Amino acid sequence: MLPILDLGPLSLPIPPLVLLLGFWLASTLAEKQASKSGADPEIISKITWVAVAAGLLGARLSFIARNMYAFRGQWASVLSLNPALLDISGGLVIAAAASFYVASKNQRGDWSLLDQFVPFIALFMPAIYIANFASGAGYGTMTDLPWRIEIWGAQRHPVQLYYLLSSLVVFTILEIRKDTDPNPPGSRMLSFIIYTAGYITIFSRFQDPGGNLVGSFRTLQLTAWAVFTIAMLIAYQQQHREDKNASS
Amino acid sequence: MKIPKIILVITLPLILLAWIWFSRVPPSAQVPASIAAPREDFLAPLFTLETFRGGEIDIADLKGQPLILNFWASWCPPCRAEMPDFQQAWEEYRDSGLVIIGVNATYQDSLNEMQSFIASNQLTFPILLDTRGSVSSLYQVRSLPTTFFINSEGVITKTIIGGPIPLSLLRVEADQLLMDNYHAPDP
């Protein structure tokens, strides 16, 4: 765990730096692959930046809308740089809506556009897990296995590393298969979702659920399983349709 | 032999479903936080420190009251910027039962500058003196300011590293703590 790196008088927060670096690497890779495959790399960077800007703005507006009373006589704090004044779920909704709007405005509201984002998301996921490992977020359940780590007052599963390794395997598989897949548009994104939801379903068993339970089941695990199953069904239907078209 | 895709579509979710069943958390493990650590969902580590005005405060004595614990130093610009807002929040919420405590990182601060800063900003909420850095170390404070929001059961509900924290955010977090306090069962 290394939340802050002290360099002389400077205290650098590692998790946001890892996320920024991951974002930069991921968007660079996605643009490079898009131009290699003959697609327009501009649309990737355009949608990415619109999503980030709209997400941040939306997250702040959503926070203000939900806590309007708290800003009485304090309207200058609307512009505060403190990230605690962001409503993440509101930001995600606005970012998704803005991305969709930009994609459709550029006549790219099709499934193949989603495939072009796979390298971006697949490379950004490891950055999230490294950031979590650095900050101690998403920590594991207690264990006495030899590879346990000491964190938050107990010996625990290094679950962030399980996720990290899995995400790197997924990234590698998708990279190896990217030029050989004759699959229909959107299938690369579906593969990414299936693999990711699959490993989250498996390894969230070793993540401390905190209070996030539905009865005695982990909310994260149930959600990942539902996403996995739905994505599998869509992929199967898509493949089935393709096979039918090919045979007729 | 190639496995038909329909078999995979049916069996893989079923295998994972069995894994979910195997992974369920038994009721005995669903107990409230029992380990003290400076992180959300854990019990706030206990300590006793001297106050700026004399006397001592034992954090354990505050159980039953929601608490905002702010680590600061007078040389730290964001700490200086947010202190008037903490004072304002203290004036707005002290009658509701919310406690605000500043822990001065005295081991890395000048006592004179800290005193003149408190006087010039007319800070009236309790300020504790961490003269040896033991409490900063206990709370793993690596950067100033760092603020912990602790509910009436002594569990950390939120940590904000860095600042300044505006009054609007303090109001939101204070109301959340007080709402949790209202819903909490009697100890």
HADDOCK unambig.tbl for C-alpha pairs under 7 A between the chains (distance, minus, plus):
assign (segid A and resid 4 and name CA) (segid B and resid 142 and name CA) 6.47 0.50 0.50
assign (segid A and resid 11 and name CA) (segid B and resid 143 and name CA) 6.81 0.50 0.50
assign (segid A and resid 67 and name CA) (segid B and resid 172 and name CA) 6.85 0.50 0.50
assign (segid A and resid 70 and name CA) (segid B and resid 168 and name CA) 4.72 0.50 0.50
assign (segid A and resid 70 and name CA) (segid B and resid 171 and name CA) 5.68 0.50 0.50
assign (segid A and resid 70 and name CA) (segid B and resid 172 and name CA) 6.21 0.50 0.50
assign (segid A and resid 71 and name CA) (segid B and resid 168 and name CA) 5.04 0.50 0.50
assign (segid A and resid 74 and name CA) (segid B and resid 168 and name CA) 6.48 0.50 0.50
assign (segid A and resid 77 and name CA) (segid B and resid 166 and name CA) 6.12 0.50 0.50
assign (segid A and resid 82 and name CA) (segid B and resid 163 and name CA) 6.42 0.50 0.50
assign (segid A and resid 82 and name CA) (segid B and resid 165 and name CA) 6.76 0.50 0.50
assign (segid A and resid 85 and name CA) (segid B and resid 169 and name CA) 6.71 0.50 0.50
assign (segid A and resid 152 and name CA) (segid B and resid 37 and name CA) 5.56 0.50 0.50
assign (segid A and resid 153 and name CA) (segid B and resid 35 and name CA) 6.67 0.50 0.50
assign (segid A and resid 153 and name CA) (segid B and resid 37 and name CA) 6.13 0.50 0.50
assign (segid A and resid 205 and name CA) (segid B and resid 23 and name CA) 5.48 0.50 0.50
assign (segid A and resid 210 and name CA) (segid B and resid 41 and name CA) 6.84 0.50 0.50
assign (segid A and resid 216 and name CA) (segid B and resid 24 and name CA) 5.37 0.50 0.50
assign (segid A and resid 216 and name CA) (segid B and resid 25 and name CA) 4.97 0.50 0.50
assign (segid A and resid 216 and name CA) (segid B and resid 26 and name CA) 6.31 0.50 0.50
assign (segid A and resid 216 and name CA) (segid B and resid 27 and name CA) 6.96 0.50 0.50
assign (segid A and resid 217 and name CA) (segid B and resid 24 and name CA) 4.89 0.50 0.50
assign (segid A and resid 217 and name CA) (segid B and resid 25 and name CA) 6.25 0.50 0.50
assign (segid A and resid 218 and name CA) (segid B and resid 24 and name CA) 6.89 0.50 0.50
assign (segid A and resid 229 and name CA) (segid B and resid 13 and name CA) 5.89 0.50 0.50
assign (segid A and resid 232 and name CA) (segid B and resid 9 and name CA) 6.08 0.50 0.50
assign (segid A and resid 233 and name CA) (segid B and resid 9 and name CA) 6.68 0.50 0.50
